[in-house]
Amino acid sequence: MSKSMYGLKQAAKCWNESINRVLLNCGFERLKSELRVNLKRENGQMMIIALYVDDLLCISTSDERLEVEAKLKSQIKFKT
């Protein structure tokens, strides 16, 4: 993502590819009906991450959200 800059047409695509790569490594899967929504189900728990432009919303039934947030912060620079 270091090559893209805000305001360029490809910046959103680059951001989306980067964040999806990290989420896939964390065990998430993208919904086929809505490509901006990622879902992870494990041990009766569920976590949903929805992407919108350069923001994300995390909804979880467990405290695993903190682990995913730490992994995202280690690989992608963002503010909480």
mmCIF file of the N, C-alpha and C atoms, coordinates in Angstrom:
data_MODEL
# 
_entry.id   MODEL 
# 
loop_
_atom_site.group_PDB 
_atom_site.id 
_atom_site.type_symbol 
_atom_site.label_atom_id 
_atom_site.label_alt_id 
_atom_site.label_comp_id 
_atom_site.label_asym_id 
_atom_site.label_entity_id 
_atom_site.label_seq_id 
_atom_site.pdbx_PDB_ins_code 
_atom_site.Cartn_x 
_atom_site.Cartn_y 
_atom_site.Cartn_z 
_atom_site.occupancy 
_atom_site.B_iso_or_equiv 
_atom_site.pdbx_formal_charge 
_atom_site.auth_seq_id 
_atom_site.auth_comp_id 
_atom_site.auth_asym_id 
_atom_site.auth_atom_id 
_atom_site.pdbx_PDB_model_num 
ATOM 1   N N  . MET A 1 1  ? 0.826   -1.186  0.000  1.00 0.00 ? 1  MET A N  1 
ATOM 2   C CA . MET A 1 1  ? 0.000   0.000   0.000  1.00 0.00 ? 1  MET A CA 1 
ATOM 3   C C  . MET A 1 1  ? 0.871   1.252   0.000  1.00 0.00 ? 1  MET A C  1 
ATOM 4   N N  . SER A 1 2  ? 2.141   1.115   0.117  1.00 0.00 ? 2  SER A N  1 
ATOM 5   C CA . SER A 1 2  ? 3.015   2.284   0.190  1.00 0.00 ? 2  SER A CA 1 
ATOM 6   C C  . SER A 1 2  ? 3.044   3.072   -1.106 1.00 0.00 ? 2  SER A C  1 
ATOM 7   N N  . LYS A 1 3  ? 2.685   2.439   -2.221 1.00 0.00 ? 3  LYS A N  1 
ATOM 8   C CA . LYS A 1 3  ? 2.716   3.155   -3.492 1.00 0.00 ? 3  LYS A CA 1 
ATOM 9   C C  . LYS A 1 3  ? 1.470   4.019   -3.711 1.00 0.00 ? 3  LYS A C  1 
ATOM 10  N N  . SER A 1 4  ? 0.368   3.660   -3.052 1.00 0.00 ? 4  SER A N  1 
ATOM 11  C CA . SER A 1 4  ? -0.860  4.421   -3.276 1.00 0.00 ? 4  SER A CA 1 
ATOM 12  C C  . SER A 1 4  ? -0.889  5.662   -2.392 1.00 0.00 ? 4  SER A C  1 
ATOM 13  N N  . MET A 1 5  ? -1.620  6.652   -2.854 1.00 0.00 ? 5  MET A N  1 
ATOM 14  C CA . MET A 1 5  ? -1.772  7.889   -2.102 1.00 0.00 ? 5  MET A CA 1 
ATOM 15  C C  . MET A 1 5  ? -3.248  8.251   -2.085 1.00 0.00 ? 5  MET A C  1 
ATOM 16  N N  . TYR A 1 6  ? -3.656  8.933   -1.015 1.00 0.00 ? 6  TYR A N  1 
ATOM 17  C CA . TYR A 1 6  ? -5.045  9.368   -0.961 1.00 0.00 ? 6  TYR A CA 1 
ATOM 18  C C  . TYR A 1 6  ? -5.350  10.249  -2.162 1.00 0.00 ? 6  TYR A C  1 
ATOM 19  N N  . GLY A 1 7  ? -6.540  10.067  -2.703 1.00 0.00 ? 7  GLY A N  1 
ATOM 20  C CA . GLY A 1 7  ? -6.957  10.864  -3.834 1.00 0.00 ? 7  GLY A CA 1 
ATOM 21  C C  . GLY A 1 7  ? -6.764  10.154  -5.158 1.00 0.00 ? 7  GLY A C  1 
ATOM 22  N N  . LEU A 1 8  ? -5.912  9.155   -5.210 1.00 0.00 ? 8  LEU A N  1 
ATOM 23  C CA . LEU A 1 8  ? -5.731  8.406   -6.441 1.00 0.00 ? 8  LEU A CA 1 
ATOM 24  C C  . LEU A 1 8  ? -6.843  7.372   -6.572 1.00 0.00 ? 8  LEU A C  1 
ATOM 25  N N  . LYS A 1 9  ? -7.216  7.068   -7.802 1.00 0.00 ? 9  LYS A N  1 
ATOM 26  C CA . LYS A 1 9  ? -8.311  6.130   -8.027 1.00 0.00 ? 9  LYS A CA 1 
ATOM 27  C C  . LYS A 1 9  ? -8.003  4.740   -7.479 1.00 0.00 ? 9  LYS A C  1 
ATOM 28  N N  . GLN A 1 10 ? -6.757  4.317   -7.548 1.00 0.00 ? 10 GLN A N  1 
ATOM 29  C CA . GLN A 1 10 ? -6.411  2.968   -7.120 1.00 0.00 ? 10 GLN A CA 1 
ATOM 30  C C  . GLN A 1 10 ? -6.171  2.852   -5.616 1.00 0.00 ? 10 GLN A C  1 
ATOM 31  N N  . ALA A 1 11 ? -6.209  3.932   -4.873 1.00 0.00 ? 11 ALA A N  1 
ATOM 32  C CA . ALA A 1 11 ? -5.933  3.896   -3.436 1.00 0.00 ? 11 ALA A CA 1 
ATOM 33  C C  . ALA A 1 11 ? -6.940  3.016   -2.691 1.00 0.00 ? 11 ALA A C  1 
ATOM 34  N N  . ALA A 1 12 ? -8.213  3.130   -3.007 1.00 0.00 ? 12 ALA A N  1 
ATOM 35  C CA . ALA A 1 12 ? -9.242  2.330   -2.326 1.00 0.00 ? 12 ALA A CA 1 
ATOM 36  C C  . ALA A 1 12 ? -9.067  0.846   -2.628 1.00 0.00 ? 12 ALA A C  1 
ATOM 37  N N  . LYS A 1 13 ? -8.750  0.524   -3.854 1.00 0.00 ? 13 LYS A N  1 
ATOM 38  C CA . LYS A 1 13 ? -8.531  -0.870  -4.238 1.00 0.00 ? 13 LYS A CA 1 
ATOM 39  C C  . LYS A 1 13 ? -7.318  -1.435  -3.512 1.00 0.00 ? 13 LYS A C  1 
ATOM 40  N N  . CYS A 1 14 ? -6.268  -0.673  -3.432 1.00 0.00 ? 14 CYS A N  1 
ATOM 41  C CA . CYS A 1 14 ? -5.054  -1.098  -2.761 1.00 0.00 ? 14 CYS A CA 1 
ATOM 42  C C  . CYS A 1 14 ? -5.317  -1.328  -1.270 1.00 0.00 ? 14 CYS A C  1 
ATOM 43  N N  . TRP A 1 15 ? -6.029  -0.415  -0.631 1.00 0.00 ? 15 TRP A N  1 
ATOM 44  C CA . TRP A 1 15 ? -6.391  -0.557  0.783  1.00 0.00 ? 15 TRP A CA 1 
ATOM 45  C C  . TRP A 1 15 ? -7.202  -1.828  0.990  1.00 0.00 ? 15 TRP A C  1 
ATOM 46  N N  . ASN A 1 16 ? -8.196  -2.048  0.129  1.00 0.00 ? 16 ASN A N  1 
ATOM 47  C CA . ASN A 1 16 ? -9.067  -3.202  0.267  1.00 0.00 ? 16 ASN A CA 1 
ATOM 48  C C  . ASN A 1 16 ? -8.289  -4.505  0.113  1.00 0.00 ? 16 ASN A C  1 
ATOM 49  N N  . GLU A 1 17 ? -7.382  -4.572  -0.840 1.00 0.00 ? 17 GLU A N  1 
ATOM 50  C CA . GLU A 1 17 ? -6.572  -5.772  -1.030 1.00 0.00 ? 17 GLU A CA 1 
ATOM 51  C C  . GLU A 1 17 ? -5.680  -6.022  0.184  1.00 0.00 ? 17 GLU A C  1 
ATOM 52  N N  . SER A 1 18 ? -5.095  -4.980  0.727  1.00 0.00 ? 18 SER A N  1 
ATOM 53  C CA . SER A 1 18 ? -4.212  -5.120  1.885  1.00 0.00 ? 18 SER A CA 1 
ATOM 54  C C  . SER A 1 18 ? -4.959  -5.614  3.111  1.00 0.00 ? 18 SER A C  1 
ATOM 55  N N  . ILE A 1 19 ? -6.084  -4.996  3.415  1.00 0.00 ? 19 ILE A N  1 
ATOM 56  C CA . ILE A 1 19 ? -6.840  -5.374  4.608  1.00 0.00 ? 19 ILE A CA 1 
ATOM 57  C C  . ILE A 1 19 ? -7.425  -6.771  4.461  1.00 0.00 ? 19 ILE A C  1 
ATOM 58  N N  . ASN A 1 20 ? -7.861  -7.129  3.252  1.00 0.00 ? 20 ASN A N  1 
ATOM 59  C CA . ASN A 1 20 ? -8.414  -8.469  3.040  1.00 0.00 ? 20 ASN A CA 1 
ATOM 60  C C  . ASN A 1 20 ? -7.347  -9.540  3.182  1.00 0.00 ? 20 ASN A C  1 
ATOM 61  N N  . ARG A 1 21 ? -6.135  -9.255  2.762  1.00 0.00 ? 21 ARG A N  1 
ATOM 62  C CA . ARG A 1 21 ? -5.034  -10.207 2.909  1.00 0.00 ? 21 ARG A CA 1 
ATOM 63  C C  . ARG A 1 21 ? -4.790  -10.499 4.397  1.00 0.00 ? 21 ARG A C  1 
ATOM 64  N N  . VAL A 1 22 ? -4.782  -9.461  5.208  1.00 0.00 ? 22 VAL A N  1 
ATOM 65  C CA . VAL A 1 22 ? -4.569  -9.629  6.649  1.00 0.00 ? 22 VAL A CA 1 
ATOM 66  C C  . VAL A 1 22 ? -5.735  -10.398 7.269  1.00 0.00 ? 22 VAL A C  1 
ATOM 67  N N  . LEU A 1 23 ? -6.957  -10.056 6.891  1.00 0.00 ? 23 LEU A N  1 
ATOM 68  C CA . LEU A 1 23 ? -8.124  -10.728 7.458  1.00 0.00 ? 23 LEU A CA 1 
ATOM 69  C C  . LEU A 1 23 ? -8.168  -12.212 7.075  1.00 0.00 ? 23 LEU A C  1 
ATOM 70  N N  . LEU A 1 24 ? -7.796  -12.532 5.844  1.00 0.00 ? 24 LEU A N  1 
ATOM 71  C CA . LEU A 1 24 ? -7.740  -13.936 5.431  1.00 0.00 ? 24 LEU A CA 1 
ATOM 72  C C  . LEU A 1 24 ? -6.720  -14.704 6.270  1.00 0.00 ? 24 LEU A C  1 
ATOM 73  N N  . ASN A 1 25 ? -5.592  -14.069 6.570  1.00 0.00 ? 25 ASN A N  1 
ATOM 74  C CA . ASN A 1 25 ? -4.576  -14.698 7.411  1.00 0.00 ? 25 ASN A CA 1 
ATOM 75  C C  . ASN A 1 25 ? -5.059  -14.900 8.845  1.00 0.00 ? 25 ASN A C  1 
ATOM 76  N N  . CYS A 1 26 ? -6.027  -14.103 9.270  1.00 0.00 ? 26 CYS A N  1 
ATOM 77  C CA . CYS A 1 26 ? -6.595  -14.232 10.616 1.00 0.00 ? 26 CYS A CA 1 
ATOM 78  C C  . CYS A 1 26 ? -7.748  -15.237 10.663 1.00 0.00 ? 26 CYS A C  1 
ATOM 79  N N  . GLY A 1 27 ? -8.075  -15.855 9.528  1.00 0.00 ? 27 GLY A N  1 
ATOM 80  C CA . GLY A 1 27 ? -9.128  -16.865 9.498  1.00 0.00 ? 27 GLY A CA 1 
ATOM 81  C C  . GLY A 1 27 ? -10.496 -16.364 9.070  1.00 0.00 ? 27 GLY A C  1 
ATOM 82  N N  . PHE A 1 28 ? -10.579 -15.142 8.582  1.00 0.00 ? 28 PHE A N  1 
ATOM 83  C CA . PHE A 1 28 ? -11.856 -14.600 8.116  1.00 0.00 ? 28 PHE A CA 1 
ATOM 84  C C  . PHE A 1 28 ? -12.142 -15.068 6.696  1.00 0.00 ? 28 PHE A C  1 
ATOM 85  N N  . GLU A 1 29 ? -13.403 -15.041 6.342  1.00 0.00 ? 29 GLU A N  1 
ATOM 86  C CA . GLU A 1 29 ? -13.792 -15.294 4.959  1.00 0.00 ? 29 GLU A CA 1 
ATOM 87  C C  . GLU A 1 29 ? -14.689 -14.163 4.490  1.00 0.00 ? 29 GLU A C  1 
ATOM 88  N N  . ARG A 1 30 ? -14.546 -13.796 3.219  1.00 0.00 ? 30 ARG A N  1 
ATOM 89  C CA . ARG A 1 30 ? -15.381 -12.732 2.660  1.00 0.00 ? 30 ARG A CA 1 
ATOM 90  C C  . ARG A 1 30 ? -16.726 -13.309 2.262  1.00 0.00 ? 30 ARG A C  1 
ATOM 91  N N  . LEU A 1 31 ? -17.772 -12.565 2.533  1.00 0.00 ? 31 LEU A N  1 
ATOM 92  C CA . LEU A 1 31 ? -19.094 -12.997 2.095  1.00 0.00 ? 31 LEU A CA 1 
ATOM 93  C C  . LEU A 1 31 ? -19.192 -12.835 0.584  1.00 0.00 ? 31 LEU A C  1 
ATOM 94  N N  . LYS A 1 32 ? -19.764 -13.810 -0.082 1.00 0.00 ? 32 LYS A N  1 
ATOM 95  C CA . LYS A 1 32 ? -19.915 -13.724 -1.537 1.00 0.00 ? 32 LYS A CA 1 
ATOM 96  C C  . LYS A 1 32 ? -20.993 -12.720 -1.927 1.00 0.00 ? 32 LYS A C  1 
ATOM 97  N N  . SER A 1 33 ? -21.970 -12.544 -1.049 1.00 0.00 ? 33 SER A N  1 
ATOM 98  C CA . SER A 1 33 ? -23.067 -11.618 -1.349 1.00 0.00 ? 33 SER A CA 1 
ATOM 99  C C  . SER A 1 33 ? -22.673 -10.167 -1.093 1.00 0.00 ? 33 SER A C  1 
ATOM 100 N N  . GLU A 1 34 ? -21.678 -9.945  -0.234 1.00 0.00 ? 34 GLU A N  1 
ATOM 101 C CA . GLU A 1 34 ? -21.230 -8.582  0.096  1.00 0.00 ? 34 GLU A CA 1 
ATOM 102 C C  . GLU A 1 34 ? -19.728 -8.635  0.342  1.00 0.00 ? 34 GLU A C  1 
ATOM 103 N N  . LEU A 1 35 ? -18.936 -8.249  -0.653 1.00 0.00 ? 35 LEU A N  1 
ATOM 104 C CA . LEU A 1 35 ? -17.486 -8.397  -0.602 1.00 0.00 ? 35 LEU A CA 1 
ATOM 105 C C  . LEU A 1 35 ? -16.815 -7.513  0.437  1.00 0.00 ? 35 LEU A C  1 
ATOM 106 N N  . ARG A 1 36 ? -17.499 -6.555  0.990  1.00 0.00 ? 36 ARG A N  1 
ATOM 107 C CA . ARG A 1 36 ? -16.919 -5.668  1.995  1.00 0.00 ? 36 ARG A CA 1 
ATOM 108 C C  . ARG A 1 36 ? -17.150 -6.174  3.422  1.00 0.00 ? 36 ARG A C  1 
ATOM 109 N N  . VAL A 1 37 ? -17.767 -7.349  3.547  1.00 0.00 ? 37 VAL A N  1 
ATOM 110 C CA . VAL A 1 37 ? -18.049 -7.918  4.858  1.00 0.00 ? 37 VAL A CA 1 
ATOM 111 C C  . VAL A 1 37 ? -17.261 -9.217  5.019  1.00 0.00 ? 37 VAL A C  1 
ATOM 112 N N  . ASN A 1 38 ? -16.543 -9.331  6.131  1.00 0.00 ? 38 ASN A N  1 
ATOM 113 C CA . ASN A 1 38 ? -15.744 -10.508 6.441  1.00 0.00 ? 38 ASN A CA 1 
ATOM 114 C C  . ASN A 1 38 ? -16.289 -11.150 7.699  1.00 0.00 ? 38 ASN A C  1 
ATOM 115 N N  . LEU A 1 39 ? -16.313 -12.484 7.713  1.00 0.00 ? 39 LEU A N  1 
ATOM 116 C CA . LEU A 1 39 ? -16.928 -13.232 8.800  1.00 0.00 ? 39 LEU A CA 1 
ATOM 117 C C  . LEU A 1 39 ? -15.967 -14.312 9.295  1.00 0.00 ? 39 LEU A C  1 
ATOM 118 N N  . LYS A 1 40 ? -15.948 -14.492 10.613 1.00 0.00 ? 40 LYS A N  1 
ATOM 119 C CA . LYS A 1 40 ? -15.159 -15.572 11.208 1.00 0.00 ? 40 LYS A CA 1 
ATOM 120 C C  . LYS A 1 40 ? -16.014 -16.247 12.264 1.00 0.00 ? 40 LYS A C  1 
ATOM 121 N N  . ARG A 1 41 ? -16.170 -17.564 12.128 1.00 0.00 ? 41 ARG A N  1 
ATOM 122 C CA . ARG A 1 41 ? -16.918 -18.358 13.110 1.00 0.00 ? 41 ARG A CA 1 
ATOM 123 C C  . ARG A 1 41 ? -15.974 -19.398 13.684 1.00 0.00 ? 41 ARG A C  1 
ATOM 124 N N  . GLU A 1 42 ? -15.961 -19.473 15.006 1.00 0.00 ? 42 GLU A N  1 
ATOM 125 C CA . GLU A 1 42 ? -15.067 -20.415 15.661 1.00 0.00 ? 42 GLU A CA 1 
ATOM 126 C C  . GLU A 1 42 ? -15.571 -20.711 17.065 1.00 0.00 ? 42 GLU A C  1 
ATOM 127 N N  . ASN A 1 43 ? -15.689 -21.985 17.404 1.00 0.00 ? 43 ASN A N  1 
ATOM 128 C CA . ASN A 1 43 ? -16.100 -22.413 18.744 1.00 0.00 ? 43 ASN A CA 1 
ATOM 129 C C  . ASN A 1 43 ? -17.383 -21.740 19.226 1.00 0.00 ? 43 ASN A C  1 
ATOM 130 N N  . GLY A 1 44 ? -18.365 -21.629 18.363 1.00 0.00 ? 44 GLY A N  1 
ATOM 131 C CA . GLY A 1 44 ? -19.631 -21.015 18.735 1.00 0.00 ? 44 GLY A CA 1 
ATOM 132 C C  . GLY A 1 44 ? -19.595 -19.498 18.823 1.00 0.00 ? 44 GLY A C  1 
ATOM 133 N N  . GLN A 1 45 ? -18.458 -18.895 18.534 1.00 0.00 ? 45 GLN A N  1 
ATOM 134 C CA . GLN A 1 45 ? -18.312 -17.434 18.553 1.00 0.00 ? 45 GLN A CA 1 
ATOM 135 C C  . GLN A 1 45 ? -18.312 -16.912 17.116 1.00 0.00 ? 45 GLN A C  1 
ATOM 136 N N  . MET A 1 46 ? -18.683 -15.669 16.956 1.00 0.00 ? 46 MET A N  1 
ATOM 137 C CA . MET A 1 46 ? -18.712 -15.063 15.632 1.00 0.00 ? 46 MET A CA 1 
ATOM 138 C C  . MET A 1 46 ? -18.136 -13.653 15.694 1.00 0.00 ? 46 MET A C  1 
ATOM 139 N N  . MET A 1 47 ? -17.408 -13.289 14.627 1.00 0.00 ? 47 MET A N  1 
ATOM 140 C CA . MET A 1 47 ? -16.898 -11.932 14.500 1.00 0.00 ? 47 MET A CA 1 
ATOM 141 C C  . MET A 1 47 ? -17.162 -11.475 13.073 1.00 0.00 ? 47 MET A C  1 
ATOM 142 N N  . ILE A 1 48 ? -17.682 -10.272 12.942 1.00 0.00 ? 48 ILE A N  1 
ATOM 143 C CA . ILE A 1 48 ? -17.975 -9.680  11.639 1.00 0.00 ? 48 ILE A CA 1 
ATOM 144 C C  . ILE A 1 48 ? -17.185 -8.386  11.531 1.00 0.00 ? 48 ILE A C  1 
ATOM 145 N N  . ILE A 1 49 ? -16.491 -8.219  10.413 1.00 0.00 ? 49 ILE A N  1 
ATOM 146 C CA . ILE A 1 49 ? -15.800 -6.965  10.133 1.00 0.00 ? 49 ILE A CA 1 
ATOM 147 C C  . ILE A 1 49 ? -16.329 -6.434  8.810  1.00 0.00 ? 49 ILE A C  1 
ATOM 148 N N  . ALA A 1 50 ? -16.889 -5.233  8.859  1.00 0.00 ? 50 ALA A N  1 
ATOM 149 C CA . ALA A 1 50 ? -17.416 -4.572  7.669  1.00 0.00 ? 50 ALA A CA 1 
ATOM 150 C C  . ALA A 1 50 ? -16.482 -3.433  7.289  1.00 0.00 ? 50 ALA A C  1 
ATOM 151 N N  . LEU A 1 51 ? -16.139 -3.363  6.013  1.00 0.00 ? 51 LEU A N  1 
ATOM 152 C CA . LEU A 1 51 ? -15.249 -2.320  5.500  1.00 0.00 ? 51 LEU A CA 1 
ATOM 153 C C  . LEU A 1 51 ? -16.067 -1.270  4.763  1.00 0.00 ? 51 LEU A C  1 
ATOM 154 N N  . TYR A 1 52 ? -15.709 -0.021  4.976  1.00 0.00 ? 52 TYR A N  1 
ATOM 155 C CA . TYR A 1 52 ? -16.332 1.075   4.241  1.00 0.00 ? 52 TYR A CA 1 
ATOM 156 C C  . TYR A 1 52 ? -15.249 2.095   3.935  1.00 0.00 ? 52 TYR A C  1 
ATOM 157 N N  . VAL A 1 53 ? -14.903 2.226   2.681  1.00 0.00 ? 53 VAL A N  1 
ATOM 158 C CA . VAL A 1 53 ? -13.843 3.087   2.193  1.00 0.00 ? 53 VAL A CA 1 
ATOM 159 C C  . VAL A 1 53 ? -12.562 2.761   2.961  1.00 0.00 ? 53 VAL A C  1 
ATOM 160 N N  . ASP A 1 54 ? -12.124 3.606   3.892  1.00 0.00 ? 54 ASP A N  1 
ATOM 161 C CA . ASP A 1 54 ? -10.914 3.306   4.652  1.00 0.00 ? 54 ASP A CA 1 
ATOM 162 C C  . ASP A 1 54 ? -11.211 3.143   6.144  1.00 0.00 ? 54 ASP A C  1 
ATOM 163 N N  . ASP A 1 55 ? -12.443 2.786   6.475  1.00 0.00 ? 55 ASP A N  1 
ATOM 164 C CA . ASP A 1 55 ? -12.858 2.532   7.855  1.00 0.00 ? 55 ASP A CA 1 
ATOM 165 C C  . ASP A 1 55 ? -13.320 1.087   7.977  1.00 0.00 ? 55 ASP A C  1 
ATOM 166 N N  . LEU A 1 56 ? -13.344 0.600   9.204  1.00 0.00 ? 56 LEU A N  1 
ATOM 167 C CA . LEU A 1 56 ? -13.909 -0.726  9.430  1.00 0.00 ? 56 LEU A CA 1 
ATOM 168 C C  . LEU A 1 56 ? -14.694 -0.748  10.721 1.00 0.00 ? 56 LEU A C  1 
ATOM 169 N N  . LEU A 1 57 ? -15.673 -1.632  10.755 1.00 0.00 ? 57 LEU A N  1 
ATOM 170 C CA . LEU A 1 57 ? -16.533 -1.813  11.913 1.00 0.00 ? 57 LEU A CA 1 
ATOM 171 C C  . LEU A 1 57 ? -16.425 -3.272  12.329 1.00 0.00 ? 57 LEU A C  1 
ATOM 172 N N  . CYS A 1 58 ? -16.143 -3.515  13.589 1.00 0.00 ? 58 CYS A N  1 
ATOM 173 C CA . CYS A 1 58 ? -15.982 -4.878  14.098 1.00 0.00 ? 58 CYS A CA 1 
ATOM 174 C C  . CYS A 1 58 ? -17.096 -5.176  15.094 1.00 0.00 ? 58 CYS A C  1 
ATOM 175 N N  . ILE A 1 59 ? -17.777 -6.294  14.867 1.00 0.00 ? 59 ILE A N  1 
ATOM 176 C CA . ILE A 1 59 ? -18.824 -6.759  15.765 1.00 0.00 ? 59 ILE A CA 1 
ATOM 177 C C  . ILE A 1 59 ? -18.446 -8.169  16.180 1.00 0.00 ? 59 ILE A C  1 
ATOM 178 N N  . SER A 1 60 ? -18.407 -8.421  17.488 1.00 0.00 ? 60 SER A N  1 
ATOM 179 C CA . SER A 1 60 ? -17.923 -9.716  17.949 1.00 0.00 ? 60 SER A CA 1 
ATOM 180 C C  . SER A 1 60 ? -18.691 -10.194 19.164 1.00 0.00 ? 60 SER A C  1 
ATOM 181 N N  . THR A 1 61 ? -18.787 -11.519 19.298 1.00 0.00 ? 61 THR A N  1 
ATOM 182 C CA . THR A 1 61 ? -19.407 -12.114 20.476 1.00 0.00 ? 61 THR A CA 1 
ATOM 183 C C  . THR A 1 61 ? -18.348 -12.578 21.474 1.00 0.00 ? 61 THR A C  1 
ATOM 184 N N  . SER A 1 62 ? -17.076 -12.244 21.208 1.00 0.00 ? 62 SER A N  1 
ATOM 185 C CA . SER A 1 62 ? -15.998 -12.645 22.116 1.00 0.00 ? 62 SER A CA 1 
ATOM 186 C C  . SER A 1 62 ? -14.958 -11.531 22.225 1.00 0.00 ? 62 SER A C  1 
ATOM 187 N N  . ASP A 1 63 ? -13.973 -11.747 23.074 1.00 0.00 ? 63 ASP A N  1 
ATOM 188 C CA . ASP A 1 63 ? -12.892 -10.775 23.238 1.00 0.00 ? 63 ASP A CA 1 
ATOM 189 C C  . ASP A 1 63 ? -11.783 -10.958 22.207 1.00 0.00 ? 63 ASP A C  1 
ATOM 190 N N  . GLU A 1 64 ? -11.965 -11.836 21.259 1.00 0.00 ? 64 GLU A N  1 
ATOM 191 C CA . GLU A 1 64 ? -10.960 -12.056 20.217 1.00 0.00 ? 64 GLU A CA 1 
ATOM 192 C C  . GLU A 1 64 ? -10.741 -10.795 19.383 1.00 0.00 ? 64 GLU A C  1 
ATOM 193 N N  . ARG A 1 65 ? -11.670 -9.882  19.454 1.00 0.00 ? 65 ARG A N  1 
ATOM 194 C CA . ARG A 1 65 ? -11.542 -8.621  18.718 1.00 0.00 ? 65 ARG A CA 1 
ATOM 195 C C  . ARG A 1 65 ? -10.219 -7.946  19.033 1.00 0.00 ? 65 ARG A C  1 
ATOM 196 N N  . LEU A 1 66 ? -9.799  -8.015  20.268 1.00 0.00 ? 66 LEU A N  1 
ATOM 197 C CA . LEU A 1 66 ? -8.542  -7.376  20.675 1.00 0.00 ? 66 LEU A CA 1 
ATOM 198 C C  . LEU A 1 66 ? -7.341  -8.027  19.996 1.00 0.00 ? 66 LEU A C  1 
ATOM 199 N N  . GLU A 1 67 ? -7.376  -9.340  19.838 1.00 0.00 ? 67 GLU A N  1 
ATOM 200 C CA . GLU A 1 67 ? -6.296  -10.048 19.152 1.00 0.00 ? 67 GLU A CA 1 
ATOM 201 C C  . GLU A 1 67 ? -6.227  -9.665  17.679 1.00 0.00 ? 67 GLU A C  1 
ATOM 202 N N  . VAL A 1 68 ? -7.394  -9.603  17.034 1.00 0.00 ? 68 VAL A N  1 
ATOM 203 C CA . VAL A 1 68 ? -7.447  -9.227  15.619 1.00 0.00 ? 68 VAL A CA 1 
ATOM 204 C C  . VAL A 1 68 ? -6.992  -7.784  15.448 1.00 0.00 ? 68 VAL A C  1 
ATOM 205 N N  . GLU A 1 69 ? -7.411  -6.913  16.352 1.00 0.00 ? 69 GLU A N  1 
ATOM 206 C CA . GLU A 1 69 ? -6.996  -5.510  16.293 1.00 0.00 ? 69 GLU A CA 1 
ATOM 207 C C  . GLU A 1 69 ? -5.475  -5.390  16.417 1.00 0.00 ? 69 GLU A C  1 
ATOM 208 N N  . ALA A 1 70 ? -4.875  -6.157  17.310 1.00 0.00 ? 70 ALA A N  1 
ATOM 209 C CA . ALA A 1 70 ? -3.420  -6.124  17.473 1.00 0.00 ? 70 ALA A CA 1 
ATOM 210 C C  . ALA A 1 70 ? -2.714  -6.605  16.216 1.00 0.00 ? 70 ALA A C  1 
ATOM 211 N N  . LYS A 1 71 ? -3.250  -7.645  15.595 1.00 0.00 ? 71 LYS A N  1 
ATOM 212 C CA . LYS A 1 71 ? -2.641  -8.155  14.358 1.00 0.00 ? 71 LYS A CA 1 
ATOM 213 C C  . LYS A 1 71 ? -2.764  -7.134  13.228 1.00 0.00 ? 71 LYS A C  1 
ATOM 214 N N  . LEU A 1 72 ? -3.921  -6.494  13.143 1.00 0.00 ? 72 LEU A N  1 
ATOM 215 C CA . LEU A 1 72 ? -4.109  -5.459  12.119 1.00 0.00 ? 72 LEU A CA 1 
ATOM 216 C C  . LEU A 1 72 ? -3.139  -4.296  12.342 1.00 0.00 ? 72 LEU A C  1 
ATOM 217 N N  . LYS A 1 73 ? -3.000  -3.873  13.599 1.00 0.00 ? 73 LYS A N  1 
ATOM 218 C CA . LYS A 1 73 ? -2.100  -2.763  13.907 1.00 0.00 ? 73 LYS A CA 1 
ATOM 219 C C  . LYS A 1 73 ? -0.645  -3.105  13.595 1.00 0.00 ? 73 LYS A C  1 
ATOM 220 N N  . SER A 1 74 ? -0.286  -4.357  13.750 1.00 0.00 ? 74 SER A N  1 
ATOM 221 C CA . SER A 1 74 ? 1.103   -4.747  13.480 1.00 0.00 ? 74 SER A CA 1 
ATOM 222 C C  . SER A 1 74 ? 1.413   -4.774  11.987 1.00 0.00 ? 74 SER A C  1 
ATOM 223 N N  . GLN A 1 75 ? 0.376   -4.936  11.153 1.00 0.00 ? 75 GLN A N  1 
ATOM 224 C CA . GLN A 1 75 ? 0.608   -5.060  9.716  1.00 0.00 ? 75 GLN A CA 1 
ATOM 225 C C  . GLN A 1 75 ? 0.145   -3.859  8.911  1.00 0.00 ? 75 GLN A C  1 
ATOM 226 N N  . ILE A 1 76 ? -0.791  -3.088  9.446  1.00 0.00 ? 76 ILE A N  1 
ATOM 227 C CA . ILE A 1 76 ? -1.344  -1.950  8.723  1.00 0.00 ? 76 ILE A CA 1 
ATOM 228 C C  . ILE A 1 76 ? -1.447  -0.775  9.694  1.00 0.00 ? 76 ILE A C  1 
ATOM 229 N N  . LYS A 1 77 ? -1.016  0.389   9.273  1.00 0.00 ? 77 LYS A N  1 
ATOM 230 C CA . LYS A 1 77 ? -1.094  1.580   10.114 1.00 0.00 ? 77 LYS A CA 1 
ATOM 231 C C  . LYS A 1 77 ? -2.525  2.123   10.083 1.00 0.00 ? 77 LYS A C  1 
ATOM 232 N N  . PHE A 1 78 ? -3.160  2.202   11.259 1.00 0.00 ? 78 PHE A N  1 
ATOM 233 C CA . PHE A 1 78 ? -4.478  2.814   11.343 1.00 0.00 ? 78 PHE A CA 1 
ATOM 234 C C  . PHE A 1 78 ? -4.727  3.363   12.728 1.00 0.00 ? 78 PHE A C  1 
ATOM 235 N N  . LYS A 1 79 ? -5.752  4.191   12.831 1.00 0.00 ? 79 LYS A N  1 
ATOM 236 C CA . LYS A 1 79 ? -6.109  4.816   14.099 1.00 0.00 ? 79 LYS A CA 1 
ATOM 237 C C  . LYS A 1 79 ? -7.323  4.116   14.666 1.00 0.00 ? 79 LYS A C  1 
ATOM 238 N N  . THR A 1 80 ? -7.442  4.090   16.001 1.00 0.00 ? 80 THR A N  1 
ATOM 239 C CA . THR A 1 80 ? -8.611  3.493   16.626 1.00 0.00 ? 80 THR A CA 1 
ATOM 240 C C  . THR A 1 80 ? -9.500  4.558   17.197 1.00 0.00 ? 80 THR A C  1 
# 
